[in-house]
Amino acid sequence: MTPDIHALTGAYVLNAVTETERADFERHLAECESCAEEVRELEATATRLGEAAAIHPPAAMKAQVMARIRDVRQFPPVGDELAVRRKRWSTRILGMAAAALLVVSVALGVALAQTRQDLDAGRQQVAAMSELLSASDARVVSGSTPAGLSGTVVVSRERGQVMLLADKVPAAPAGKTYQVWLIGGEKRSIGLLTPDEGGKARLLDASGIGDAIAIGVTVEPAGGSKQPTTEAVMAMTLPA
């Protein structure tokens, strides 16, 4: 067992290891509580990533699809008597499927287009987050506040990336927004945090971590501030 085995936590959680590496690492997990704890934290974070990137289709989509699908004729199962017959029926079925999809797409119109854009954006975010989790030096820290807010931070100092996943975040007051800061020799903003209807929010920054030792969230005027103007509503120490 080499020291490199400790660097497989992120890849193991993301199922990005070979069968041999998996077997070796699982034997290692039985003996290394540090890696076992990190795997548990990364698995929890990966689950939150999936929830954060989940996108619900428009409420009217199901009704529209079900209404349209009644107009699409279904064909009976195709037998295996002749290869030529199978090919002919397969072609017709594919044609009908394509036509049905086209009808549904037209019926959904702008709503479907918007959903597709949201899905693409979600996939891009998940890909970026997964890449961060697979970093050999990826570290995870979680925390909560007396007010009920909770958050998880993933850091890769080698890649200069930090990701914040927050939960149970109430909507910001009117005319206000949440702003995220890296705290070190000075406080540097890495962006605004906007919770969804369920109180979940996420922010991924790749502008570098520098000498930052903590991350904090403050309530600032809409559009953000150059420097924090209020006390942090959430703060966590970054892993070394």
N, C-alpha and C positions, 0 to 999 in steps of 0.2 A: 504494500500500500504506500503510495507516494503522497507528498503534500498536495499535489494537484487534485487529489480526490475531493478535497474540501471545496474546490471551485465548481463542482458539478451540481450544486444545489439548485441553481436557477434552471440549468438545462434539464435536470431530472424532473422538476415540477412541470416544465413545459413539454415533457415527453420528447426531448431532443437529444436523447442518448441512444447508443447502440444497445443491443440486448446484453452484450458482454459488460459494457459500462454499467448498465442497470443492475445486473447481478452483483458486480463488485461494489457498487455504491450502496445497495440495499444491505449487504453484509457490513459495510462501513457504518451505516446508520444505526445498526444494532449496538454499536460500540461507541459512537460519538454523539453525545447528547447535544453538543453545540450545533452540529449539522442537522440533527433531528429537529431541534427547535427552529432553526432557520427554514427548513423545509415546511414546517407547519405554518410559519408566518407567510412564506411565499405562496403556499396553497391558498391561504385565506385571502391574500392580496389578489391572486389570479381569479378567484371567485368574484371578488369585488369588481375586478376589471370587466368581467363578463356582464355583471349587473349594470355597471356604469355605462357600458357601450350598448346595452340593449335598447332597441328602438321599437316602439309600438306603432303599428300601422294605423292610419286614420280609422276612426270608429265606423265610418260609412263603408269601408272597403269590403268587409265580409258580406254585408247586405247586397252590395253591388255585384260582387262575384257570384253569389248564390242566385241572384236574379238572372244574370246572364248565362250561367251554366245550364239552366233549364232549356235554353234554346240550342244547345250543342248536342247533336245526335251522337249516341254512343254505339260502337260496333261490338258484336259478340266476340268472345275469345277466338283466336285463330288456331286451327288445328295444325298438325305436323304432317299432313299427307304429302305435300309436294313442296320442295324448296322454292320453286317459282311462285307458287300460291302464297307462301309465307312472305316472300319479298314484296309481292304486289299489295297484300294486305298491310304489311308494315309501312309501305310508302303512303298508303291512303290514311292510315292511322296517324302517322307523323304529320301529314298534311292537315288533317282535322285538328290535331293538337296545336299546330302552329296557328291555324285560323282561330281557334278558341282563345289562344293567348293574345292574338292581335285584337280580338273583340274586347277582351277584358281590359287590355291596355288602353284602348281608346275610351272605354267606359270610365275608367278611373281618371284619365286625363291628368290634370295638374297635380292632384293628390298623389298619384302614383309616382310622378316625376319627382315630386318633393321627397317622397319616401325613399326613392332610389338615391337621391343626393344625400339624405341623412345616413342611409346605410353605408354609402361609400365613405363618408366622413368618419363614421363609426369604425369601419374596417381599418382605415388609415391610423386612427388613434390606437386601436387595439394592437396593430402591427408595431407601432412605435413603442407602446408600453411593453409588449412581449419582448422586443429587442432589448429594452432596458433591463427587464427581469433576467434575461439570459447573460448579462454581463458577468464576468468572472468575479468582479468585486461588488456586485449588487448587494446592498444591505437594506434591511427593512426595520422600521420603528413605528410603533403605534401608540396612540394616547387618546385621552378623553378629558373633558372639562366638567366642572361641577354643574354647568348649565345643560349638559347632556350631549354636546357636540363631540364627535369622535373623528379621528383621522389616522391615515396610514401614509407614511412617506417611504419611498424607495429611492435610493441614492446610488449612483455610480460615479465616483470621483475620477476614475480613469477616463470615462466618456464625458464628464462634465454635465451630467444629466440628473435632474431631480423630478420626481413625480409626487403630487399630493392628491390623495383620495380622501374626501371629507364626506361625512354622513350626518344626518339630522341637523342640517344647517337651515335655519329659518330664512325666509326671504329678507333681504336687506331693507332697512327703513326707506321710505320714500325719499328719492333724491340722493341715496347712498349706494355704495357698492362695497363688496369685499375685495381687499387687495392683499396679495401674498408677497412676503419679503424674505430674502435671505439675509441672515444676521451674522456679521463677522466683525471686521474692523469698522464697517459701516453697514447701513441697511440699504439693500438694493431690491427694487421691485422686480418681480418676475412675471407679473400679470394679474389679471382680475379673475375672481372666482364667482361663478354664477350657478347657484344651486337649481336643480330641476324641481318639479312639483313634489317629488318625494324627498327633497332635502339632500340629495346627493350632488356632489360637485367634484370635478377633477381638473387638474392642471399639470401639464407636462412641459418642462423647460429644459432646453439644451444649450443655454448660453454660457455655461460654465458655473462652477460652484466656488472657485477661489478658496478663500480662507473662511468661508461661512461655517459656523458651528451650530446654527439653529435656523429654523424656519418659523415664520409667524404670520398670522392673518389679522388684519385690522379692518375697521369699518371706515371708509373714506368717502368724500364727495363723489358723485357720479363722474366717471371718467378717470378716477384715480388721482393720487397725489405724488409729488416728487419725493416726499419724505412722509413717514407715518405721522398722523395728527391725533391718533387715539391709542389707547392701550390695546394690546393684542387680545382678541377673543379666543385665540388658540395659538399655542406655541409648542414646538417640540425640538429637542436637541437632535442634531443630525449625527448619524453614525460616523465614526472616524474613518 
